[in-house]
Amino acid sequence: MARKEIFLIVFILILVQLACTLPGGDVPPTATTGDVNPVEVAAALTIQAIETENAAGQPVDTAVPGVPNTSVPANTSAPANTSAPANTLPPSLTPTLETICDVAGFVTDVTVPDGKKFLPNTSFTKTWRLKNMGSCTWTSGYNLVFDSGDLMGGPAAQQLTSGTVAPGATIDVSVALTAPASPGTYRGNWKLRNPSNVIFGLTNGNPFYVEIKVVNPTPTLTPAPSSFSVIVADIANGSVRKDGSVLSPPNVGDTNANVGSHAFARFNISSIPSNATITQIKIDFTSYDTLGPNPFAALGCLRFYAGTFFPLDAGDYYNGTPVGALAKWCNATELSTISDGSSYFISILQTYVGNTYFEVRFQFKDKHSNNDGVADMVRFFPGTMKLKIYYTTP
């Protein structure tokens, strides 16, 4: 019941009470109030209380002395509201998560982990394993595209797959790259692009990437090769004359019968390792004597040649004009001096490394005989012809 209605009832009750207590219903005047009607006073007080309550928003005690208060207590609460909470939405308005069509998830680096080191200009293949985290199937219309950073020789875009990658499935994505030419750290960022040319990345919007370090090669210190030398002397020798005679002394020149003679020597080089590199040769053929006044003046320069001769026979005598001399001596002074082998001699001896023997033939190239009926010869002493060979091994 509204408060004003309560006050109206109270007002009527007051009027009834006053009418019952005053004779004839009249209220005698008093000395202080004059001719004042109590009913009017009560009514006026009641109306004033109602207006005061309306103005202040608070309940006012309208009880009149001697009149029972039948109004509703001011602090009486309304019954509790047992209806549904005000913030509960109808089922049709309950919010739902939006499903994204295209988004990728990074699974792992299949190749080239972050920070892998490469030499400059080294080619490599980077492979990522990605997962389709969206609701749309990836098809051949999807591409792998370069996003930012260092391209490292890769393509601007390439086909992602020739098949399909359903939502929730994974795919290994590879791209061929080349390490830059200068040392440093390089990073290339990549994303995917759908057939509508919309570029997308991982679930957080970031790209997936490849990061490498380019380093210069570490200098390799090559140990200095070990140097050795060996002296080899002739272990076999002899001579073959133009007439087919085979003799034991290693004599070269002509006889008093004007028959030419060639000398031969064999050296055992088996002590030289097969991986040796010949660096120098010293020739020591200084142990000899001569026949005739001057074999060099009579027959010219003495030379020697490499070949295969032993065991000696008549066919080892060379009738033509030879080529490829390893060394030559044009007088006794030169032959009496230990000499250095030429670069050509070194290269020829190098081809024999790994063999057991090295054999040579001595002859005067210019003439087989001067036909003067005088023996003109250089006679070497067996076992005294020496080669000092210098070589290195790894």
C-alpha positions as CSV (number, residue, x, y, z in Angstrom):
1,M,0.0,0.0,0.0
2,A,1.4,3.4,-0.9
3,R,2.6,5.7,1.9
4,K,0.2,8.5,1.0
5,E,-2.8,6.1,1.3
6,I,-1.5,5.2,4.8
7,F,-1.3,8.8,5.8
8,L,-4.9,9.4,4.5
9,I,-6.2,6.6,6.7
10,V,-4.3,8.0,9.7
11,F,-5.8,11.4,9.0
12,I,-9.3,10.0,8.9
13,L,-8.8,8.1,12.1
14,I,-7.5,11.3,13.8
15,L,-10.6,13.1,12.7
16,V,-12.9,10.4,14.0
17,Q,-11.0,10.4,17.4
18,L,-11.3,14.1,17.8
19,A,-15.0,14.0,16.9
20,C,-15.6,11.4,19.6
21,T,-13.7,13.3,22.4
22,L,-15.2,16.8,21.9
23,P,-18.8,17.6,22.8
24,G,-20.9,18.5,19.9
25,G,-17.8,18.1,17.9
26,D,-16.6,21.6,18.8
27,V,-13.2,22.4,20.0
28,P,-13.1,25.2,22.7
29,P,-10.7,28.0,22.1
30,T,-7.7,28.4,24.2
31,A,-5.9,31.4,25.4
32,T,-2.9,30.8,23.3
33,T,-4.3,29.5,20.1
34,G,-7.4,31.5,19.6
35,D,-10.2,30.1,17.7
36,V,-8.3,27.1,16.2
37,N,-9.9,24.0,14.9
38,P,-8.0,20.9,16.1
39,V,-9.1,18.9,13.1
40,E,-7.7,21.6,10.8
41,V,-4.5,21.5,12.8
42,A,-4.2,17.7,12.5
43,A,-4.9,17.9,8.9
44,A,-2.4,20.6,8.3
45,L,0.3,18.7,10.3
46,T,-0.4,15.6,8.3
47,I,-0.2,17.3,5.0
48,Q,3.0,19.1,6.1
49,A,4.6,15.7,7.1
50,I,3.7,14.2,3.7
51,E,5.2,17.1,1.9
52,T,8.4,17.0,4.0
53,E,8.7,13.3,3.4
54,N,8.4,13.7,-0.3
55,A,11.0,16.5,-0.3
56,A,13.5,14.6,1.8
57,G,12.8,11.1,0.6
58,Q,12.7,9.8,4.2
59,P,9.6,8.5,6.1
60,V,8.1,10.9,8.7
61,D,6.5,9.8,12.0
62,T,2.9,11.0,11.7
63,A,1.7,9.5,15.0
64,V,-0.6,11.7,17.0
65,P,-0.6,11.4,20.8
66,G,-3.4,9.2,21.9
67,V,-4.0,7.8,18.4
68,P,-2.8,4.3,17.6
69,N,-0.1,4.1,14.8
70,T,-1.4,1.7,12.2
71,S,1.1,2.5,9.5
72,V,3.5,0.0,8.1
73,P,6.9,0.1,9.8
74,A,9.4,2.1,7.8
75,N,12.1,-0.6,7.8
76,T,9.8,-3.4,6.6
77,S,11.7,-5.0,3.6
78,A,10.0,-6.2,0.4
79,P,10.1,-10.0,-0.2
80,A,13.4,-11.3,-1.7
81,N,13.6,-11.4,-5.5
82,T,14.0,-15.0,-6.4
83,S,14.0,-14.4,-10.2
84,A,17.1,-15.2,-12.4
85,P,20.2,-12.8,-12.1
86,A,19.8,-9.7,-14.2
87,N,23.2,-10.3,-16.0
88,T,22.3,-13.8,-17.3
89,L,22.0,-13.8,-21.1
90,P,19.6,-16.0,-23.0
91,P,21.2,-19.0,-24.6
92,S,20.9,-17.5,-28.0
93,L,23.2,-14.6,-27.0
94,T,26.0,-16.7,-25.4
95,P,29.4,-15.6,-27.1
96,T,31.4,-18.1,-29.2
97,L,35.1,-18.1,-30.5
98,E,35.6,-17.2,-34.1
99,T,37.3,-19.9,-36.2
100,I,40.2,-18.6,-38.4
101,C,40.5,-19.9,-41.9
102,D,44.3,-19.5,-42.5
103,V,46.8,-19.7,-39.7
104,A,50.0,-21.8,-39.3
105,G,51.7,-23.4,-36.3
106,F,55.5,-23.9,-36.0
107,V,56.4,-27.5,-35.1
108,T,60.2,-27.8,-35.4
109,D,63.2,-27.0,-37.6
110,V,63.8,-30.1,-39.6
111,T,67.1,-28.8,-41.0
112,V,69.4,-25.9,-40.2
113,P,68.8,-25.1,-36.5
114,D,69.1,-21.4,-35.5
115,G,72.7,-20.2,-35.4
116,K,74.1,-23.0,-37.7
117,K,77.5,-22.0,-39.1
118,F,78.3,-22.0,-42.8
119,L,81.3,-21.0,-44.9
120,P,80.7,-18.1,-47.3
121,N,78.7,-18.9,-50.5
122,T,77.7,-22.3,-49.2
123,S,74.4,-23.7,-50.6
124,F,72.0,-25.3,-48.1
125,T,68.3,-26.3,-47.8
126,K,66.2,-25.0,-44.9
127,T,63.1,-27.1,-43.9
128,W,60.4,-26.1,-41.4
129,R,57.7,-28.4,-40.2
130,L,54.4,-26.5,-40.0
131,K,50.9,-27.4,-38.8
132,N,47.7,-26.2,-40.4
133,M,46.0,-24.5,-37.4
134,G,43.1,-23.0,-39.3
135,S,39.9,-24.3,-40.7
136,C,40.8,-24.1,-44.4
137,T,42.7,-26.8,-46.3
138,W,46.0,-25.7,-47.8
139,T,46.1,-26.6,-51.5
140,S,48.5,-26.1,-54.4
141,G,47.2,-22.5,-54.6
142,Y,49.1,-21.7,-51.4
143,N,52.6,-20.3,-51.5
144,L,55.6,-19.9,-49.3
145,V,56.6,-16.2,-49.5
146,F,59.6,-14.2,-48.4
147,D,58.5,-11.7,-45.7
148,S,61.6,-9.7,-44.6
149,G,65.2,-9.8,-43.5
150,D,67.9,-11.6,-45.6
151,L,66.7,-13.4,-48.7
152,M,70.0,-15.4,-49.0
153,G,69.4,-16.2,-52.6
154,G,66.0,-17.7,-52.0
155,P,62.9,-17.2,-54.2
156,A,60.4,-14.4,-53.6
157,A,57.7,-17.1,-53.6
158,Q,57.3,-20.7,-54.3
159,Q,54.4,-23.3,-54.3
160,L,53.7,-24.6,-50.8
161,T,52.5,-28.0,-51.8
162,S,51.3,-29.9,-54.9
163,G,48.8,-31.8,-52.7
164,T,46.6,-30.7,-49.8
165,V,47.2,-30.1,-46.1
166,A,44.0,-30.6,-44.1
167,P,43.3,-28.6,-40.9
168,G,45.3,-30.2,-38.1
169,A,47.8,-31.9,-40.5
170,T,51.5,-31.0,-40.8
171,I,53.8,-30.4,-43.8
172,D,57.6,-30.1,-44.3
173,V,58.3,-26.8,-46.1
174,S,61.8,-26.5,-47.8
175,V,63.6,-23.7,-49.6
176,A,67.0,-23.6,-51.2
177,L,69.3,-20.9,-49.9
178,T,72.9,-19.8,-50.2
179,A,75.0,-18.3,-47.3
180,P,76.1,-14.7,-48.0
181,A,79.7,-14.0,-49.0
182,S,80.6,-12.0,-45.9
183,P,80.9,-13.2,-42.3
184,G,78.0,-12.3,-40.0
185,T,74.6,-13.3,-38.7
186,Y,71.7,-13.5,-41.2
187,R,68.0,-14.0,-40.7
188,G,65.2,-14.4,-43.2
189,N,61.5,-14.2,-42.3
190,W,58.9,-16.2,-44.2
191,K,55.1,-16.5,-44.3
192,L,52.4,-18.2,-46.3
193,R,50.0,-16.8,-48.8
194,N,46.6,-18.1,-49.7
195,P,45.0,-18.2,-53.2
196,S,43.3,-14.8,-52.5
197,N,46.8,-13.3,-52.0
198,V,46.2,-12.9,-48.2
199,I,49.5,-13.3,-46.4
200,F,49.4,-15.0,-43.0
201,G,51.9,-16.3,-40.5
202,L,51.8,-18.2,-37.2
203,T,49.1,-18.1,-34.6
204,N,50.7,-14.9,-33.0
205,G,50.9,-13.3,-36.4
206,N,54.7,-13.6,-36.5
207,P,56.7,-15.1,-39.4
208,F,58.8,-18.3,-39.2
209,Y,62.4,-17.8,-40.0
210,V,65.9,-19.2,-40.8
211,E,68.9,-17.8,-39.0
212,I,72.5,-18.7,-39.8
213,K,76.1,-17.5,-39.0
214,V,78.6,-17.1,-41.9
215,V,82.2,-17.6,-40.8
216,N,85.5,-17.6,-42.6
217,P,87.3,-21.0,-42.8
218,T,89.6,-21.7,-40.0
219,P,93.2,-21.6,-41.3
220,T,94.7,-25.1,-41.3
221,L,98.3,-25.2,-40.4
222,T,100.0,-27.6,-42.8
223,P,103.1,-29.1,-41.2
224,A,106.3,-28.6,-43.1
225,P,107.2,-31.6,-45.1
226,S,110.0,-33.8,-43.7
227,S,113.2,-33.6,-45.8
228,F,115.5,-36.5,-46.5
229,S,118.4,-37.4,-48.7
230,V,119.8,-40.6,-49.9
231,I,123.0,-41.4,-51.8
232,V,122.6,-44.2,-54.3
233,A,125.6,-45.7,-56.1
234,D,125.6,-47.9,-59.2
235,I,124.9,-51.5,-58.2
236,A,125.3,-52.8,-61.8
237,N,127.3,-51.5,-64.7
238,G,128.9,-52.5,-68.0
239,S,129.3,-51.4,-71.6
240,V,127.9,-52.4,-75.0
241,R,129.9,-51.8,-78.1
242,K,128.6,-51.0,-81.6
243,D,129.7,-54.4,-82.8
244,G,127.4,-56.1,-80.2
245,S,130.1,-56.9,-77.6
246,V,128.9,-56.7,-74.0
247,L,131.7,-56.0,-71.5
248,S,131.8,-55.5,-67.8
249,P,133.7,-52.2,-67.5
250,P,131.5,-49.1,-67.8
251,N,133.6,-47.5,-70.6
252,V,132.2,-44.9,-73.0
253,G,133.9,-43.6,-76.2
254,D,135.6,-45.5,-79.0
255,T,138.3,-48.1,-79.3
256,N,141.5,-48.1,-81.2
257,A,139.5,-50.1,-83.8
258,N,137.2,-47.1,-84.1
259,V,134.3,-49.1,-82.5
260,G,131.9,-47.0,-80.4
261,S,131.1,-48.0,-76.8
262,H,128.2,-47.0,-74.5
263,A,128.4,-47.3,-70.7
264,F,125.5,-48.3,-68.5
265,A,124.7,-48.0,-64.7
266,R,121.8,-49.2,-62.5
267,F,120.9,-47.4,-59.2
268,N,118.7,-48.9,-56.4
269,I,116.2,-46.2,-55.4
270,S,113.8,-48.5,-53.4
271,S,114.7,-46.6,-50.2
272,I,112.8,-43.6,-51.5
273,P,109.2,-43.7,-50.3
274,S,106.5,-43.9,-53.0
275,N,104.9,-40.7,-51.7
276,A,108.2,-38.8,-51.8
277,T,108.7,-35.6,-53.8
278,I,112.1,-35.1,-55.4
279,T,113.4,-31.6,-54.6
280,Q,117.1,-31.8,-55.6
281,I,119.7,-34.1,-57.1
282,K,123.5,-34.0,-56.8
283,I,125.4,-35.8,-59.6
284,D,128.8,-37.2,-58.5
285,F,130.5,-39.1,-61.4
286,T,133.9,-37.7,-60.4
287,S,135.6,-41.1,-60.0
288,Y,136.9,-42.0,-63.5
289,D,139.9,-42.0,-65.8
290,T,140.4,-41.5,-69.5
291,L,142.1,-43.1,-72.5
292,G,143.5,-41.0,-75.3
293,P,144.7,-37.5,-75.3
294,N,141.3,-35.9,-74.8
295,P,138.1,-37.9,-75.4
296,F,136.0,-34.6,-75.2
297,A,138.0,-33.0,-77.9
298,A,137.9,-36.1,-80.0
299,L,134.2,-37.0,-79.6
300,G,132.4,-33.9,-78.2
301,C,130.1,-33.6,-75.1
302,L,129.3,-36.7,-72.9
303,R,125.7,-37.1,-72.0
304,F,123.5,-39.7,-70.2
305,Y,119.9,-40.8,-70.7
306,A,117.3,-42.7,-68.7
307,G,115.9,-46.0,-69.8
308,T,115.5,-49.7,-69.1
309,F,118.7,-51.7,-70.0
310,F,119.7,-54.5,-67.7
311,P,120.5,-57.2,-68.3
312,L,122.7,-55.7,-71.1
313,D,122.6,-57.0,-74.6
314,A,123.6,-55.9,-78.1
315,G,120.3,-54.1,-78.6
316,D,121.1,-51.6,-75.8
317,Y,123.6,-49.8,-78.1
318,Y,121.9,-46.8,-79.5
319,N,122.8,-46.0,-83.2
320,G,120.7,-42.9,-83.7
321,T,120.9,-39.4,-82.4
322,P,119.4,-39.4,-78.9
323,V,117.3,-36.7,-77.2
324,G,116.3,-36.1,-73.6
325,A,119.7,-35.9,-72.0
326,L,119.6,-35.7,-68.2
327,A,123.0,-33.9,-68.0
328,K,126.1,-33.3,-70.1
329,W,129.8,-32.7,-69.6
330,C,131.9,-31.1,-72.4
331,N,135.3,-31.3,-70.7
332,A,137.1,-33.1,-67.9
333,T,136.7,-30.1,-65.5
334,E,132.9,-30.3,-65.7
335,L,132.9,-34.1,-65.2
336,S,135.3,-33.8,-62.2
337,T,132.8,-31.4,-60.4
338,I,129.7,-32.5,-58.5
339,S,126.9,-30.9,-60.3
340,D,123.2,-30.1,-59.7
341,G,120.7,-32.1,-61.6
342,S,118.4,-30.0,-63.9
343,S,114.7,-29.5,-63.3
344,Y,114.2,-31.9,-66.2
345,F,116.3,-34.6,-64.5
346,I,114.3,-34.1,-61.3
347,S,111.0,-34.5,-63.2
348,I,112.2,-37.7,-64.9
349,L,113.5,-39.2,-61.7
350,Q,110.1,-38.4,-60.0
351,T,108.4,-40.7,-62.5
352,Y,110.5,-43.6,-61.2
353,V,109.7,-43.0,-57.5
354,G,108.1,-46.2,-56.2
355,N,110.2,-48.4,-58.5
356,T,113.2,-50.4,-57.4
357,Y,115.7,-49.3,-60.1
358,F,116.8,-46.3,-62.0
359,E,119.0,-47.0,-65.0
360,V,121.0,-44.8,-67.4
361,R,123.1,-44.9,-70.6
362,F,126.2,-42.8,-71.2
363,Q,127.3,-41.9,-74.7
364,F,129.0,-39.2,-76.7
365,K,126.2,-37.8,-78.7
366,D,128.2,-36.0,-81.5
367,K,130.3,-38.9,-82.7
368,H,130.4,-42.7,-82.1
369,S,134.1,-42.6,-83.3
370,N,136.5,-40.1,-84.7
371,N,138.1,-42.9,-86.8
372,D,141.7,-41.9,-85.7
373,G,142.6,-45.4,-84.6
374,V,143.2,-44.2,-81.1
375,A,141.0,-45.3,-78.1
376,D,139.2,-42.2,-76.8
377,M,137.3,-43.2,-73.6
378,V,136.0,-42.2,-70.2
379,R,136.2,-45.2,-67.9
380,F,134.1,-45.0,-64.7
381,F,135.1,-47.0,-61.7
382,P,132.3,-49.5,-60.8
383,G,130.4,-48.7,-57.7
384,T,131.6,-45.1,-57.6
385,M,128.9,-43.4,-59.7
386,K,126.7,-41.6,-57.1
387,L,123.4,-39.7,-57.1
388,K,122.5,-37.8,-53.9
389,I,118.7,-37.4,-54.0
390,Y,116.9,-35.0,-51.8
391,Y,113.2,-35.5,-51.2
392,T,110.3,-34.6,-48.9
393,T,107.4,-36.7,-47.6
394,P,104.0,-35.4,-46.2
